[in-house]
Amino acid sequence: MNKILTFVLFLLVTSSAIGQVVGRVDKKTKEFTIAPDQPSNYTILGYQYPNITTRKMICFSSNVNTVTDNSSKCLLGAYFDTDKMKVGDKILYLGMAGSFAKMNYVTGSGKKILFYLPKSSFAIK
């Protein structure tokens, strides 16, 4: 019985991890986007360095409390999707760094801030 329960829990965790691919990088423009109204629950965190133990820089989540409270205390803020970022701000893909992608948060005034997203959270199309 315990083996069956463990297997079912493994499947649930694995299937939710697969469902985390909600972001998209445009091949031509290198712009990263998350569309509004994703069909699944998600939380994507960007980090100061390509390591999940470093400072959390940005959060995208479907959870209202996570976004409104910025519960991860992310320097760049917490958002439901990239459309909710400040007008003129965008995120550009710079390349891979191990299992992370090096990203550039570019403000409308041109200020650039580097951060890293897990590769499993987006696809390049």
C-alpha positions in Angstrom: 0.0 0.0 0.0 2.8 2.4 0.8 4.5 1.7 -2.5 1.3 2.6 -4.4 0.8 5.8 -2.4 4.5 6.8 -3.0 4.1 6.1 -6.7 0.9 8.2 -6.9 2.6 11.1 -5.1 5.5 10.8 -7.5 3.2 11.1 -10.5 1.4 14.1 -9.0 4.7 15.9 -8.4 6.1 15.0 -11.8 3.0 16.1 -13.7 2.9 19.5 -11.9 6.5 20.0 -12.7 5.8 19.4 -16.4 2.9 21.9 -16.2 5.4 24.7 -15.1 6.4 25.5 -18.7 4.4 28.7 -18.9 7.0 31.1 -20.3 8.0 31.7 -23.9 11.1 33.2 -25.5 10.6 34.5 -29.0 13.4 33.2 -31.2 13.6 36.4 -33.3 13.3 39.1 -30.6 14.7 37.1 -27.6 11.8 38.6 -25.5 10.5 36.5 -22.7 6.7 36.5 -22.1 4.1 34.8 -19.9 0.6 35.1 -21.4 -2.3 36.0 -19.1 -4.8 33.4 -18.0 -2.6 30.3 -18.0 -4.6 27.1 -17.7 -2.7 25.8 -14.7 -1.3 27.0 -11.4 2.3 28.1 -11.5 5.0 29.9 -9.7 8.2 30.9 -11.5 11.1 32.5 -9.6 14.1 34.3 -11.1 17.3 34.4 -9.1 20.3 36.7 -8.7 22.7 34.0 -9.8 22.1 30.6 -11.5 21.4 28.9 -8.2 18.1 28.6 -6.3 19.8 29.5 -3.0 20.6 33.0 -4.1 18.3 36.1 -3.8 15.0 35.9 -5.5 14.8 38.7 -8.1 11.4 38.3 -9.8 8.3 36.1 -9.4 5.5 35.1 -11.8 2.6 33.3 -10.2 -1.0 32.4 -10.6 -1.5 32.7 -6.8 -3.1 36.0 -5.8 -1.4 36.2 -2.4 2.0 35.5 -3.8 1.7 38.3 -6.3 -0.1 41.0 -4.2 2.1 40.5 -1.1 5.3 39.9 -3.1 5.8 37.2 -0.4 9.2 36.3 -1.9 10.3 39.9 -1.5 11.6 40.0 -5.1 13.6 43.1 -6.1 11.9 43.3 -9.5 8.4 42.5 -8.1 5.8 39.8 -8.4 3.4 39.5 -11.4 0.7 37.3 -12.8 2.1 37.6 -16.3 4.5 39.9 -18.2 1.6 42.1 -19.4 1.3 43.2 -15.7 4.9 44.6 -15.7 5.3 48.4 -15.9 4.7 49.8 -19.4 7.9 49.8 -21.4 9.6 47.1 -19.2 10.6 43.9 -20.9 12.7 40.8 -20.3 15.3 39.6 -22.8 16.9 36.2 -23.1 20.7 36.4 -23.2 21.7 32.7 -23.2 22.1 29.6 -21.1 24.0 29.2 -17.9 23.9 25.6 -17.0 20.3 24.7 -16.3 19.3 28.3 -16.0 18.8 31.1 -18.6 20.5 34.4 -18.2 17.8 37.1 -18.5 17.9 40.9 -18.7 15.1 42.9 -17.1 15.1 46.1 -19.2 13.1 49.1 -17.8 11.4 51.6 -20.0 14.2 54.1 -19.2 16.9 51.6 -20.3 18.2 50.3 -17.0 19.2 46.7 -17.2 19.2 44.1 -14.3 20.4 40.6 -14.8 18.7 37.5 -13.3 18.4 33.8 -14.0 15.4 31.7 -14.7 15.3 27.9 -14.5 15.2 26.5 -18.1 12.3 24.2 -17.1 10.0 27.2 -16.7 10.0 28.4 -20.4 10.3 27.2 -24.0 12.1 28.9 -26.9 9.7 29.2 -29.9 
